[in-house]
Each structure stands twice: as C-alpha cells, then as structure tokens.
Amino acid sequence: MSGTPHSPIHHDVAPAVSQSSLLLMIVFMVACGQMAQTIFVPALPQIALGLNVDASQLQAVMACYLLSYGMFQFVYGPVSDRIGRKMPLVVGIAIFIIGAVFAAQATSFNQLIMASLIQGLGTASAGALCRSIPRDHYFGDRLVKFNSYVSMAVVFLPLLAPFIGSASAAYFGWQAVYWVLAGFGAVVWLLLIFAFKESLPKAQREHQAVIASYRHVLRHRAFRAYLFSLIATFAGIAAFEAIAGVLYGQYLGLTPFIVSCYFVAPIPGYLLGALIAGRQNKPRRVIYQGVALLGAGALFMLIPGLFNLVVGLSLLVGSILFFSGAGMLFPTLTSAALEPFPRQAGIAGALLGGLQNFGAGLAALTMSLVPMGGQLSIGLLSAVMVVLVILSLYYARDQNDTHHNLMPQI
C-alpha cells in the first residue's frame, strides 16, 4: 500500500511515541463511546420503572445517542485538522462527562434523551479521531498493523460494558450506570490532559476552507470506494447483531445463556482476522481473503433461508466467517482510505466513522421494519452487502488502472 513516484501521497508523521502507550490511549478514548452504547441495556427495565415509561420507548435513548455520535464526528474532524487533536478530545470528553452526570440525575424521559444526545456529542470526538491519530504517526504497513491492534482491542468493550452496567444497576440502582460512565470519562479526561501528546504538529495542519477539504477527500475515488466497502461490511455486522437474538431465542428456543454464547462466538473470528491483517505485508491478498470470507459467511446464512429453514449451526458458522472477513478488511481498508490524507486525516476519519455508523443504523432499522422471514432476511442482506463490497473494490481498482497507478495500491 504505497504510492508511486508521482503519487500525491505524503508520508508526514508525528514525532515517535511508544506504540503501546498510544494504543492504550486510543482504546481508553474509544471505550467512552463504546460503553455508552451498551452499558445501560441491562438496566432498561429499572430505567423504565424509575421514569414511568414503557420499556419500548427507551430504544430512543440509543437512537439519539447514535444520531449525535455520528453527526458530530463531521465537526470534530475538520476542527482537529486545524487546531490539533488534543483540544477537541479534551473538550469532547468533558462534554461526555457532563452528559453522563445529567443522565444520572434525570427525573424524566425527556431529560434522559437530552443527556444521551449530549453524551453522543462528546464521544463523537473520540469516534472521529481514533482513526486520525494513528495516521498522524504511521503509514503503510505500520498503519495497517497498528489499526489491526486497535480493532482487536476495542472489540471487547461492547461485551464488557453490559456486565458492568448489570452489576452497577443491581447493587446501586440504574443511576449508578451513568455515574460509572462519568467516573470513567473523568479518568480518560485526566489521561488526555496529562499523558496525551499532540499528534498533529502545527506545520502539518490544514489551512484551506472546510468545504474545500471535504471536497478534496471525497474527490478521491479510491477513498470513496474503500468508504463504501467499510460501510457495507459494518452494515452486515449491525444487521446480524440486530436479528441474531430473535433467531436464536424465539425461532430456535435456545436458553438466554446459550443465546449469549452464540452471540459472542463470532468475536474470536474477528480477532483472528484483524491479527492476520496486522501480520500480513500484502494488503491485496488480505482484501481478497477478507472478501472471500464475507461471501462464504453470507452463503452459509442465506442457503438455509432459501428453504425457509432456521439452522443454528449455519448461523453460527456464517457469522464467524463473516466477522473474520470483517476483521481482515477493517484495518486494511481504513488504513488505505486514510493514507493519502496526512493533512485531512481528521476529515477522512470523520467520514469513515460517521458514515459507517449511519450505514449500520440504516441496516439495523431495515431489519426491524422488513418482515422477519426467518433466516432468509439476514442471509439476503448479508449477500447484498458482500456484492456492494466487491463492486466498490472493483471501482477502486478500475480507477487505479485508468489513472496510471496514481491512487494508493491495494
């Protein structure tokens, strides 16, 4: 993944820092947003009782959080390209803490909704910049390797948060869930102030207008192709997560414990895929293998659905294969999309993060609106996502061939 002698790609990087300390900092930053998405789920019955609302209404809490989390990434990205990464992060995490405290003291449903919007507004800073900061320090194979480590680290966070939320709510009430978030956010805020070193030197900051910067990034055909590939892959994962519990629990009648085990089972596949991506020095091969695994996973889920069957083993194997392919593609394509933009890494990271979350939301919404159709619905949607990934990557390759390899090579 490198440019030709005529390529516009710049390999400007920030001063060297310890890879382990940088990884730890990014994981803590991302943890705020990841925990805020899932930590309150076990406490939903208590929240509904405490605020005197129907539990189904509380789905709006997650929706409002994701809305502000996705949208405000488009603000933090360009701001960070102009003033550096540290200040937007410090301000964003401070806003997140305020939102968590507000939620802990909420006495009405509307107050909780507003608090969720504030939390998303704050964590959007980490959502956008967790992709930009690695690009400030690395490029090429080192960037892919580092992003694979980030992918492996953050995949555990949504799994741990519900357990923390369940214990907090059981012993101290549902408000404790948000006090935990506020306390964790305070720790991250202090780490950012005292331990995080600015990764974007003044000499490398962007000076052109924001609209011009967005236009510059989106004009890059390969970036658009990798972006669409990532959106489609993430949408497939979100769709599976939205429907898996229903298929395992209601259609197959599995116990809650077994449903949890099946639900978590694809995670090791994702970790393995990310590990392979980080250790390979041939990104083209990694992408081919990742797409092949996506396709195999989609077929495993689709074929029984065509015969109106719901087969637990095919769902399990299909999801493991699909997640494994995603684990290979995410760090590789993210790195490829970011590498050409050392001065616009904030905007590029915001586009990648914001639009992936938007696409995932649409996929989850689609799964909730269309008739269930058993296993067929998730099989069809997964297959469509794989086709979109293939078409997007072909679109990027066509550009590379047409313009004499001026685009980053995958």
C-alpha positions in Angstrom: 0.0 0.0 0.0 2.3 2.7 -1.3 2.3 5.5 -3.8 4.3 5.6 -7.0 7.0 8.3 -7.5 4.2 10.5 -9.0 1.7 9.8 -6.2 0.4 12.7 -4.2 0.6 10.7 -1.0 2.7 12.3 1.7 4.3 10.3 4.5 4.5 13.1 7.1 4.1 11.6 10.5 4.1 12.9 14.1 7.1 12.6 16.4 7.6 9.0 17.5 5.8 7.8 20.6 5.5 4.4 22.3 3.2 2.3 20.3 1.8 0.6 23.5 1.1 3.9 25.2 -0.6 5.3 22.1 -2.7 2.2 21.7 -3.8 2.3 25.3 -4.8 6.0 25.0 -6.9 5.3 21.9 -8.6 2.3 23.5 -9.5 4.4 26.5 -10.8 7.2 24.3 -12.9 4.8 22.3 -14.1 3.0 25.4 -16.2 6.0 26.4 -18.3 5.8 23.3 -18.5 2.0 23.2 -19.5 1.8 26.8 -22.1 4.5 26.5 -23.8 2.5 23.7 -24.3 -0.7 25.7 -23.7 -0.3 29.4 -27.3 0.8 30.1 -29.0 -2.1 28.3 -29.3 -4.4 31.3 -30.8 -1.6 33.4 -33.6 -0.8 30.9 -36.4 -2.3 33.0 -35.3 -0.3 36.0 -35.0 2.9 34.0 -38.5 2.3 32.5 -39.9 1.8 36.0 -38.0 4.7 37.5 -39.0 7.2 34.8 -42.5 5.7 34.4 -42.3 5.0 30.7 -42.8 1.9 28.5 -39.5 0.0 28.0 -40.0 0.0 24.3 -39.7 3.8 24.3 -36.2 3.6 25.7 -35.0 2.4 22.3 -34.9 6.2 21.6 -32.1 6.5 24.1 -29.8 4.5 21.9 -31.1 6.1 18.7 -30.5 9.7 20.0 -27.0 8.8 21.2 -26.0 7.3 17.9 -27.5 10.2 16.0 -25.4 12.8 17.7 -22.4 10.5 17.9 -22.4 10.0 14.1 -23.3 13.6 13.1 -20.9 15.5 15.3 -17.9 13.5 14.0 -18.2 15.7 10.9 -17.5 18.7 13.2 -14.6 17.3 15.2 -12.8 16.0 12.2 -12.2 19.3 10.4 -11.7 21.2 13.6 -8.9 18.8 14.6 -7.2 19.2 11.3 -6.9 23.0 12.0 -6.1 23.2 15.7 -4.7 19.8 16.5 -6.1 16.6 18.0 -5.7 17.2 21.8 -8.0 20.2 22.4 -11.1 18.7 20.6 -10.6 15.5 22.5 -10.3 17.2 25.9 -13.5 19.3 25.1 -15.4 16.3 23.7 -14.7 14.0 26.7 -15.6 16.9 29.1 -19.0 17.2 27.3 -19.5 13.5 27.6 -18.9 13.6 31.4 -21.5 16.4 31.7 -24.0 14.3 29.7 -23.4 11.3 31.9 -23.9 13.3 35.1 -27.0 14.8 33.6 -28.3 11.3 32.8 -27.6 10.1 36.3 -29.8 12.9 37.7 -32.5 12.6 35.1 -36.1 12.5 36.5 -37.9 12.3 33.2 -37.7 10.5 29.9 -37.1 13.8 28.0 -34.1 14.6 30.3 -32.6 11.2 29.7 -33.0 11.7 25.9 -31.3 15.1 26.1 -28.5 13.6 28.2 -28.0 10.9 25.6 -27.7 13.5 22.9 -25.0 15.3 25.0 -23.1 12.1 25.6 -23.0 11.4 21.8 -22.0 14.9 21.1 -19.0 14.4 23.4 -17.8 10.9 22.4 -18.0 11.9 18.7 -14.6 13.5 19.2 -13.0 10.1 20.0 -15.1 8.4 17.3 -13.6 10.6 14.6 -10.1 11.0 15.9 -9.4 7.4 16.8 -8.8 6.9 13.1 -7.0 10.2 12.5 -4.4 9.9 15.3 -2.9 6.6 14.0 -2.5 8.3 10.6 -0.6 11.1 12.3 2.0 8.6 13.5 2.1 5.8 10.9 1.7 5.0 7.2 1.9 1.9 5.0 2.3 -1.5 6.7 2.8 0.1 10.1 -0.5 1.9 9.9 -2.3 -1.4 8.9 -0.6 -3.2 11.8 -1.5 -0.5 14.4 -5.1 -0.3 13.2 -5.4 -4.1 13.5 -4.3 -3.8 17.1 -6.9 -1.1 17.7 -9.6 -3.3 16.1 -8.7 -6.2 18.3 -8.7 -4.1 21.5 -11.9 -2.2 21.0 -14.0 -5.3 20.0 -14.1 -6.4 23.7 -15.5 -3.1 25.0 -19.2 -3.6 23.9 -19.0 -7.1 25.5 -17.7 -5.9 28.9 -19.9 -2.9 29.3 -23.3 -4.7 29.8 -21.8 -6.8 32.6 -20.5 -3.6 34.3 -23.9 -2.0 33.8 -25.8 -5.0 35.2 -23.7 -5.2 38.4 -24.0 -1.4 38.9 -27.7 -1.3 38.5 -28.3 -4.4 40.6 -26.5 -3.0 43.6 -26.9 0.7 43.4 -29.8 1.4 41.0 -30.0 2.4 37.4 -28.5 5.9 38.1 -25.2 4.1 39.0 -24.7 3.1 35.4 -24.3 6.7 34.4 -22.2 7.6 37.4 -19.8 4.8 36.3 -19.7 6.4 32.8 -19.0 9.8 34.4 -16.2 8.4 36.5 -14.6 6.5 33.6 -14.9 9.6 31.5 -13.1 11.6 34.2 -10.2 9.2 34.2 -9.9 9.4 30.4 -10.1 13.2 30.5 -7.2 13.3 33.0 -5.2 11.0 30.8 -5.8 13.2 27.8 -4.7 16.3 29.7 -1.5 14.9 31.3 -0.5 11.9 29.1 -1.6 12.6 25.6 0.9 14.3 23.4 -0.4 16.3 20.4 0.0 14.2 17.3 -0.6 16.8 14.7 2.3 19.4 14.6 1.4 22.9 13.5 3.4 22.6 10.3 1.2 19.7 9.2 -2.2 21.3 9.9 -4.8 22.1 7.3 -5.4 25.8 6.3 -7.9 25.6 3.4 -11.6 26.0 3.9 -13.6 23.1 5.5 -15.8 22.6 2.4 -12.7 22.6 0.2 -11.1 20.0 2.5 -14.2 17.8 2.4 -14.3 18.2 -1.4 -10.6 17.2 -1.7 -11.2 14.0 0.3 -14.4 13.0 -1.4 -13.0 13.7 -4.8 -10.5 10.8 -4.2 -12.1 7.9 -6.0 -10.3 5.2 -4.1 -11.3 6.8 -0.8 -14.9 6.7 -1.8 -14.6 3.0 -2.8 -13.0 2.0 0.5 -15.5 4.0 2.4 -18.4 2.3 0.7 -16.8 -1.1 1.3 -16.4 -0.4 5.0 -20.0 0.9 5.3 -21.3 -2.3 3.6 -19.2 -4.5 5.8 -20.2 -2.7 9.0 -23.9 -2.7 8.0 -23.8 -6.5 7.6 -22.4 -6.9 11.1 -25.0 -4.5 12.6 -27.8 -6.3 10.8 -26.7 -9.6 12.2 -26.5 -8.2 15.7 -30.0 -6.7 15.3 -31.6 -10.0 14.4 -29.4 -12.8 15.9 -31.1 -12.7 19.4 -34.5 -13.1 17.8 -33.4 -16.0 15.6 -31.6 -17.8 18.4 -34.1 -17.1 21.1 -37.5 -17.1 19.5 -37.1 -19.3 16.4 -34.7 -21.9 17.9 -35.8 -21.6 21.5 -32.3 -21.5 23.0 -31.8 -20.5 26.6 -30.6 -17.0 27.3 -27.1 -18.3 28.3 -26.8 -20.3 25.0 -28.0 -17.2 23.1 -25.3 -15.1 24.7 -22.6 -17.7 23.8 -23.8 -17.9 20.2 -23.9 -14.1 20.1 -20.3 -13.7 21.3 -18.9 -16.6 19.3 -18.1 -14.5 16.1 -15.8 -12.2 18.2 -12.8 -14.6 18.1 -13.2 -14.8 14.4 -13.0 -11.0 14.1 -9.9 -11.0 16.3 -8.2 -13.6 14.2 -9.0 -11.7 11.0 -7.6 -8.5 12.5 -4.5 -10.3 13.7 -3.9 -11.8 10.2 -4.3 -8.3 8.7 -1.7 -6.9 11.0 0.9 -9.6 10.3 0.5 -9.7 6.5 2.6 -7.4 4.3 0.5 -8.0 1.2 -2.7 -5.9 1.6 -4.1 -7.1 -1.7 -4.1 -10.7 -0.6 -5.7 -9.7 2.8 -8.5 -8.0 1.0 -9.1 -10.9 -1.3 -9.2 -13.3 1.6 -11.4 -11.0 3.6 -14.0 -10.7 0.8 -14.0 -14.4 0.3 -14.7 -15.0 4.0 -17.6 -12.4 3.8 -19.1 -14.2 0.9 -18.7 -17.6 2.5 -20.4 -16.3 5.6 -23.3 -14.8 3.7 -23.9 -18.0 1.8 -23.9 -20.1 5.0 -26.7 -17.9 6.3 -28.5 -17.5 3.0 -28.8 -21.1 1.7 -31.0 -22.5 4.6 -33.1 -19.3 4.4 -34.0 -20.0 0.8 -35.6 -23.2 2.0 -37.5 -21.5 4.9 -35.2 -23.0 7.5 -33.6 -21.5 10.6 -30.4 -23.6 11.3 -28.4 -22.6 14.4 -25.2 -24.2 13.1 -25.3 -22.3 9.8 -26.0 -19.0 11.6 -23.1 -19.7 13.9 -20.6 -20.7 11.2 -21.8 -18.0 8.8 -21.5 -15.3 11.4 -18.0 -16.5 12.4 -16.8 -16.4 8.7 -18.4 -13.0 8.1 -16.9 -11.5 11.2 -13.5 -13.0 10.3 -13.6 -11.3 6.9 -14.6 -8.0 8.5 -11.7 -8.3 10.9 -9.3 -8.5 7.9 -11.0 -5.7 6.0 -11.5 -3.0 8.6 -7.8 -2.2 9.5 -6.7 -2.8 5.9 -9.3 -0.6 4.2 -9.3 2.0 6.9 -5.5 2.4 6.5 -5.8 2.6 2.7 -8.5 5.2 2.9 -6.6 7.4 5.4 -3.1 7.2 4.0 -3.4 9.8 1.2 -4.5 12.5 3.6 -1.9 13.5 6.2 -3.4 17.0 6.3 -7.0 16.0 6.2 -6.9 12.9 8.4 -9.5 14.4 10.7 -12.0 14.9 7.9 -11.2 11.5 6.4 -11.6 9.8 9.8 -14.9 11.6 10.5 -16.3 10.5 7.2 -15.2 6.9 7.9 -16.6 6.9 11.4 -19.8 8.9 10.9 -20.9 7.2 7.7 -20.2 3.7 9.0 -22.4 4.3 12.0 -25.1 5.8 9.8 -25.0 2.8 7.5 -25.1 0.5 10.4 -28.1 2.3 11.8 -29.9 2.0 8.5 -29.2 -1.7 8.3 -30.5 -2.3 11.8 -33.6 -0.2 11.0 -34.1 -2.2 7.9 -34.0 -5.4 9.9 -36.6 -4.1 12.3 -39.0 -2.9 9.6 -39.0 -5.7 7.0 -41.0 -8.9 7.6 -38.9 -11.3 9.6 -38.8 -14.1 7.1 -36.6 -16.3 9.4 -33.0 -16.7 8.3 -33.7 -15.5 4.8 -33.7 -11.8 5.7 -30.3 -11.8 7.3 -28.9 -14.0 4.6 -30.2 -11.8 1.8 -29.0 -8.6 3.4 -25.5 -10.1 4.1 -25.2 -11.2 0.5 -26.2 -7.8 -0.8 -23.6 -6.2 1.4 -20.9 -8.5 0.0 -21.9 -7.6 -3.5 -21.6 -4.0 -2.7 -18.1 -4.5 -1.2 -17.0 -6.3 -4.4 -18.4 -3.6 -6.6 -16.8 -0.9 -4.5 -13.4 -2.5 -4.6 -13.7 -3.1 -8.4 -14.5 0.6 -8.7 -11.2 1.4 -6.8 -9.2 -1.0 -8.9 -10.6 0.5 -12.1 -9.5 3.9 -11.0 -6.0 2.6 -10.3 -5.7 1.0 -13.7 -7.1 4.0 -15.5 -5.0 6.7 -13.9 -1.6 5.0 -14.1 -1.4 3.9 -10.5 -1.7 7.4 -9.1 -4.0 6.1 -6.4 -2.7 4.1 -3.4 -2.2 0.5 -4.3 -4.1 -2.3 -2.5 
